[in-house]
Amino acid sequence: MKKRVAPWMACFLAVVIALAGAACKKGPDKAGTAKAPPGHEKMMQQHTKEIEESKKVIVARVNGVNITMNDFLNTMAQVTLQYSSRGQQMTPEARQKAEKEVLDMLIFRELAVQEAVNAGMKASPEAVIQAVAALRTNAGSDEAFKKSLAMSGDTEESLRRSIERNMLFDMIAAREIFGKIKVDEKRLREAYAKNKNKYNRPEAFDVSDLVIIMKQSDDAAATKKANEVLALIKKNKNDFSKLTPDGTFILRQGVITREVYPELFKVAAKLKVGEVSDVIKENDELHIIKMTKREPAKQLSFDETRALIESELKRPLIERRKQEWEAELRKSAKIEIVPLKDAKKPTLAH
């Protein structure tokens, strides 16, 4: 696959990113209703137009079933978001590799779904209805759900079909991949014995953690507030529950480990159950902690680690079986691919 893409494809991605940014910045107006930013309606029209065009462009055909540019772009958008969430930029080389992997994955999933249909598998209508209902609930409102569908170029009917396909894929993968992977008891126990020191629970502390809400460039005020709260806690005999919430702090329960909270852990290690720390700074936050329970380091037993060990041993076997099955599916399949730079027409040349 080539690095270059059709100009309209780059435009489509730009519109998606712009819409996502606009959605994040959008806030309530004086009447309390969401107010669209300037140019939002025009962007939506452009976005809808690009989606409809992408649905007409074929990037591959699997046993006569089309995979469209819209399918490809939706999956690439997810991959791009994964890069962004890790703080990484997608280089041209990384994009080229990702494009190939995405197209291969779409072809594999289409082959798998076709295999499920040929095997007589069917998604439960009740499960599909429940899945749609869950998405509607998660959207927050029926209006938000409809806007979400519009953004993705879906209808409720196409969403149901997509959910059904995902369920069929899971069903056939459970049979052809996961159902054919076994790790015997002897190998599990050998892995535990060989890596026993790896399977231990580090020392940890259960604490009540009071976090002062700091404003940028207001460290002095935050420190003053933290010391005032600490004095009040001590006056109330270390009882956090007697504090009156005033919007300057939050109180939470949690577990402190050395790896995640090194500064808090260092202080907590010196506290007895019921004792309260001084003010601690960790990752630009001010904390006051109260020890509620100490969890000593512990060597985990075989039974406690069995599921983890099995998962670790199965991981390469699952990937190997997936590759074997994909090769089996491709062997008898008719697959046609259009390079992205040539994917301009709605049909493939014969």
C-alpha positions as CSV (number, residue, x, y, z in Angstrom):
1,M,0.0,0.0,0.0
2,K,1.2,3.5,-0.8
3,K,1.9,6.4,1.5
4,R,-0.2,8.8,-0.7
5,V,-3.9,8.9,-0.4
6,A,-6.6,10.5,-2.4
7,P,-7.1,14.2,-1.6
8,W,-10.7,13.7,-0.5
9,M,-9.5,11.1,2.0
10,A,-7.2,13.6,3.7
11,C,-10.1,16.0,3.7
12,F,-12.3,13.4,5.3
13,L,-9.9,12.8,8.1
14,A,-9.4,16.5,8.6
15,V,-13.2,17.0,9.0
16,V,-13.4,14.1,11.5
17,I,-10.6,15.6,13.6
18,A,-12.2,19.1,13.4
19,L,-15.6,17.8,14.5
20,A,-14.1,15.9,17.4
21,G,-12.3,19.1,18.5
22,A,-15.5,21.1,18.2
23,A,-17.4,18.6,20.2
24,C,-14.8,18.8,23.0
25,K,-14.9,22.6,23.1
26,K,-18.7,23.0,22.9
27,G,-20.3,24.4,26.0
28,P,-23.7,25.5,27.2
29,D,-25.0,28.9,26.2
30,K,-26.9,31.2,28.6
31,A,-30.1,29.3,28.2
32,G,-28.3,26.1,29.3
33,T,-28.5,24.4,25.9
34,A,-25.5,23.3,23.8
35,K,-24.4,25.9,21.4
36,A,-22.7,24.8,18.2
37,P,-19.5,26.6,17.3
38,P,-19.3,28.9,14.2
39,G,-19.2,26.9,11.0
40,H,-20.3,23.7,12.7
41,E,-23.3,23.1,10.4
42,K,-21.1,23.5,7.3
43,M,-18.5,21.1,8.8
44,M,-21.3,18.6,9.5
45,Q,-22.5,18.9,5.9
46,Q,-19.0,18.3,4.6
47,H,-18.5,15.4,7.0
48,T,-21.8,13.7,5.8
49,K,-20.8,14.3,2.2
50,E,-17.4,12.7,2.7
51,I,-18.9,9.7,4.5
52,E,-21.4,9.0,1.7
53,E,-18.6,9.3,-0.9
54,S,-16.4,6.9,1.1
55,K,-19.1,4.3,1.2
56,K,-19.0,4.2,-2.6
57,V,-15.3,3.6,-2.8
58,I,-14.2,0.0,-2.7
59,V,-10.8,-0.9,-1.3
60,A,-11.2,-4.6,-1.4
61,R,-13.7,-7.4,-2.2
62,V,-13.8,-10.7,-0.3
63,N,-15.7,-13.5,-2.0
64,G,-17.8,-10.8,-3.7
65,V,-18.4,-8.8,-0.6
66,N,-17.2,-5.2,-0.7
67,I,-15.0,-3.6,1.9
68,T,-15.4,0.2,1.6
69,M,-13.2,3.2,2.2
70,N,-15.6,4.1,5.0
71,D,-14.9,0.7,6.7
72,F,-11.2,1.4,6.3
73,L,-11.3,5.0,7.5
74,N,-13.3,4.2,10.6
75,T,-10.8,1.6,11.7
76,M,-7.8,3.8,10.8
77,A,-9.4,6.5,13.0
78,Q,-9.3,4.2,16.0
79,V,-5.7,3.3,15.3
80,T,-4.8,7.0,15.1
81,L,-6.6,7.7,18.4
82,Q,-4.6,4.9,20.0
83,Y,-1.4,6.6,18.9
84,S,-2.6,10.0,20.2
85,S,-3.6,8.5,23.6
86,R,-0.1,7.2,24.0
87,G,1.3,10.7,23.1
88,Q,2.9,9.3,19.9
89,Q,2.9,10.8,16.4
90,M,2.1,8.6,13.5
91,T,5.1,8.8,11.1
92,P,4.7,8.1,7.4
93,E,6.3,4.7,8.0
94,A,4.0,3.9,10.9
95,R,1.0,5.0,8.9
96,Q,2.0,2.8,5.9
97,K,2.4,-0.2,8.2
98,A,-0.9,0.6,10.0
99,E,-2.8,0.9,6.7
100,K,-1.7,-2.6,5.6
101,E,-2.5,-4.1,9.0
102,V,-6.0,-2.5,9.1
103,L,-6.8,-3.7,5.6
104,D,-5.6,-7.2,6.4
105,M,-7.7,-7.2,9.6
106,L,-10.8,-6.1,7.7
107,I,-10.3,-8.9,5.2
108,F,-9.7,-11.4,7.9
109,R,-12.9,-10.3,9.8
110,E,-15.0,-10.5,6.7
111,L,-13.7,-14.0,6.0
112,A,-14.4,-15.1,9.6
113,V,-18.0,-13.7,9.5
114,Q,-18.6,-15.5,6.2
115,E,-17.4,-18.7,7.8
116,A,-19.7,-18.1,10.8
117,V,-22.7,-17.6,8.4
118,N,-21.7,-20.8,6.4
119,A,-21.6,-22.7,9.7
120,G,-25.2,-21.6,10.5
121,M,-24.3,-19.3,13.4
122,K,-26.7,-16.5,14.3
123,A,-26.5,-13.6,16.6
124,S,-29.2,-13.5,19.3
125,P,-31.8,-10.8,18.4
126,E,-32.2,-10.1,22.1
127,A,-28.5,-9.6,22.6
128,V,-28.4,-7.2,19.6
129,I,-31.3,-5.2,21.1
130,Q,-29.6,-5.0,24.5
131,A,-26.4,-3.8,22.9
132,V,-28.1,-1.0,21.0
133,A,-30.0,-0.1,24.2
134,A,-26.7,0.1,26.1
135,L,-25.2,2.4,23.5
136,R,-28.2,4.6,23.6
137,T,-28.0,4.8,27.4
138,N,-24.2,5.5,27.3
139,A,-24.8,8.3,24.9
140,G,-26.8,10.1,27.6
141,S,-29.9,10.9,25.6
142,D,-31.8,9.8,22.4
143,E,-30.7,13.0,20.7
144,A,-27.1,12.4,21.6
145,F,-27.4,8.9,20.3
146,K,-28.8,10.0,17.0
147,K,-26.0,12.6,16.7
148,S,-23.4,9.9,17.3
149,L,-24.9,7.8,14.6
150,A,-24.9,10.7,12.2
151,M,-21.2,11.4,13.0
152,S,-20.3,7.8,12.1
153,G,-22.5,7.7,9.1
154,D,-24.7,5.0,10.6
155,T,-28.4,4.4,11.0
156,E,-29.9,2.2,13.7
157,E,-30.3,-0.6,11.1
158,S,-26.7,-0.4,10.0
159,L,-25.6,-0.3,13.6
160,R,-27.6,-3.5,14.3
161,R,-25.9,-5.2,11.4
162,S,-22.5,-4.1,12.6
163,I,-23.3,-5.5,16.1
164,E,-24.5,-8.8,14.6
165,R,-21.3,-9.1,12.6
166,N,-19.2,-8.5,15.7
167,M,-21.1,-11.2,17.6
168,L,-20.7,-13.6,14.7
169,F,-17.0,-12.9,14.6
170,D,-16.8,-13.5,18.4
171,M,-18.7,-16.8,18.0
172,I,-16.6,-18.2,15.2
173,A,-13.3,-17.0,16.8
174,A,-14.3,-18.8,20.1
175,R,-14.7,-22.0,18.1
176,E,-11.8,-21.7,15.7
177,I,-9.2,-19.9,17.8
178,F,-9.8,-19.9,21.6
179,G,-11.5,-23.3,21.6
180,K,-8.5,-25.0,20.0
181,I,-5.9,-23.6,22.4
182,K,-5.1,-25.8,25.4
183,V,-2.4,-25.5,28.0
184,D,-2.0,-28.6,30.2
185,E,-1.7,-28.6,34.0
186,K,1.9,-29.8,33.9
187,R,3.1,-26.9,31.8
188,L,1.2,-24.4,34.0
189,R,2.9,-25.7,37.1
190,E,6.3,-25.7,35.5
191,A,5.9,-22.1,34.4
192,Y,4.9,-21.2,38.0
193,A,7.9,-23.0,39.5
194,K,10.3,-21.5,37.0
195,N,9.1,-17.9,37.5
196,K,7.9,-18.1,41.1
197,N,9.6,-14.9,42.2
198,K,7.7,-13.0,39.4
199,Y,4.4,-13.9,40.9
200,N,4.2,-11.8,44.1
201,R,2.1,-9.0,45.4
202,P,4.2,-6.0,46.4
203,E,3.8,-4.2,49.7
204,A,0.9,-1.7,49.5
205,F,-1.1,0.5,51.8
206,D,-4.9,1.3,51.9
207,V,-5.3,4.9,52.7
208,S,-7.7,7.8,52.9
209,D,-6.2,10.4,50.5
210,L,-7.2,14.0,50.7
211,V,-6.1,16.0,47.7
212,I,-5.9,19.7,47.6
213,I,-7.3,21.2,44.4
214,M,-4.5,23.4,43.2
215,K,-4.7,26.2,40.6
216,Q,-1.8,26.8,38.3
217,S,0.7,29.4,39.7
218,D,-1.1,29.3,43.0
219,D,1.2,26.9,45.0
220,A,1.5,29.2,48.0
221,A,-2.2,29.5,48.5
222,A,-2.6,25.7,48.0
223,T,0.1,25.0,50.6
224,K,-1.5,27.3,53.0
225,K,-4.9,25.7,52.5
226,A,-3.4,22.2,52.9
227,N,-1.8,23.1,56.3
228,E,-5.1,24.6,57.4
229,V,-6.9,21.4,56.6
230,L,-4.2,19.3,58.3
231,A,-4.6,21.3,61.5
232,L,-8.3,20.8,61.3
233,I,-7.9,17.0,60.8
234,K,-5.6,16.8,63.9
235,K,-8.1,18.9,65.9
236,N,-10.8,16.3,65.0
237,K,-8.6,13.4,66.1
238,N,-7.6,12.4,62.6
239,D,-11.3,11.9,61.5
240,F,-11.5,12.9,57.9
241,S,-15.3,12.5,57.9
242,K,-15.7,15.7,60.0
243,L,-14.3,17.9,57.3
244,T,-16.8,20.1,55.6
245,P,-16.5,20.0,51.7
246,D,-15.8,23.5,50.4
247,G,-14.6,22.8,46.9
248,T,-10.9,23.2,47.7
249,F,-10.2,19.5,48.2
250,I,-11.4,16.0,47.3
251,L,-11.3,12.9,49.5
252,R,-10.8,9.4,48.1
253,Q,-10.0,5.9,49.2
254,G,-7.3,4.0,47.5
255,V,-4.3,1.7,47.5
256,I,-0.8,3.2,47.3
257,T,2.0,1.2,45.7
258,R,5.7,2.2,45.3
259,E,5.5,2.1,41.5
260,V,2.6,4.5,41.1
261,Y,3.0,6.9,44.1
262,P,6.6,6.8,45.2
263,E,6.5,9.9,47.4
264,L,3.2,8.9,49.1
265,F,4.5,5.3,49.5
266,K,7.7,6.6,51.2
267,V,5.6,8.5,53.8
268,A,3.0,5.8,54.2
269,A,5.6,3.2,55.0
270,K,6.4,5.1,58.3
271,L,2.7,5.5,59.4
272,K,0.8,3.2,61.7
273,V,-2.8,2.4,61.1
274,G,-4.9,5.5,62.0
275,E,-2.0,7.9,61.7
276,V,-2.1,10.9,59.4
277,S,0.7,12.3,57.4
278,D,2.0,15.8,57.0
279,V,1.3,17.6,53.6
280,I,3.0,15.6,50.8
281,K,3.7,16.8,47.2
282,E,3.3,14.2,44.5
283,N,3.0,14.9,40.8
284,D,2.2,18.6,41.3
285,E,-0.6,17.6,43.8
286,L,-0.7,18.2,47.5
287,H,-1.9,15.2,49.6
288,I,-2.7,14.3,53.2
289,I,-3.1,10.6,53.8
290,K,-4.4,8.5,56.6
291,M,-3.3,4.9,56.9
292,T,-6.3,2.5,57.1
293,K,-4.6,-0.8,56.3
294,R,-1.2,-2.2,55.6
295,E,-0.8,-4.9,53.0
296,P,2.5,-6.7,53.3
297,A,4.3,-8.2,50.3
298,K,3.1,-11.7,49.6
299,Q,4.3,-14.6,47.5
300,L,1.2,-15.6,45.5
301,S,0.3,-19.3,45.4
302,F,-0.2,-21.3,42.2
303,D,-4.0,-21.2,42.5
304,E,-3.9,-17.4,42.8
305,T,-1.8,-17.0,39.7
306,R,-3.1,-19.8,37.6
307,A,-5.4,-17.6,35.4
308,L,-2.5,-15.1,34.8
309,I,0.0,-17.8,33.9
310,E,-2.5,-19.5,31.6
311,S,-3.2,-16.2,29.8
312,E,0.5,-15.6,29.4
313,L,1.1,-19.0,27.9
314,K,-1.9,-18.8,25.6
315,R,-1.0,-15.4,24.1
316,P,1.5,-16.6,21.5
317,L,-0.5,-19.8,20.9
318,I,-3.6,-17.7,20.1
319,E,-1.7,-15.5,17.7
320,R,-0.2,-18.6,16.0
321,R,-3.6,-20.2,15.7
322,K,-5.1,-17.0,14.4
323,Q,-2.5,-16.9,11.6
324,E,-3.0,-20.5,10.8
325,W,-6.8,-20.1,10.6
326,E,-6.5,-16.9,8.5
327,A,-4.2,-18.7,6.1
328,E,-6.8,-21.5,5.8
329,L,-9.6,-19.0,5.1
330,R,-7.6,-17.1,2.5
331,K,-6.6,-20.3,0.7
332,S,-10.0,-20.9,-0.8
333,A,-11.1,-17.2,-0.9
334,K,-11.3,-14.8,-3.8
335,I,-9.7,-11.5,-2.5
336,E,-9.3,-8.4,-4.7
337,I,-7.5,-5.4,-3.3
338,V,-7.4,-1.8,-4.7
339,P,-4.4,0.2,-3.7
340,L,-5.5,3.3,-1.8
341,K,-4.0,5.6,-4.4
342,D,-6.2,4.0,-7.0
343,A,-9.4,3.6,-4.8
344,K,-11.4,6.3,-6.6
345,K,-14.1,4.4,-8.4
346,P,-17.1,2.8,-6.7
347,T,-16.5,-0.5,-8.4
348,L,-13.4,-2.7,-9.1
349,A,-12.2,-3.3,-12.6
350,H,-12.7,-6.8,-13.8
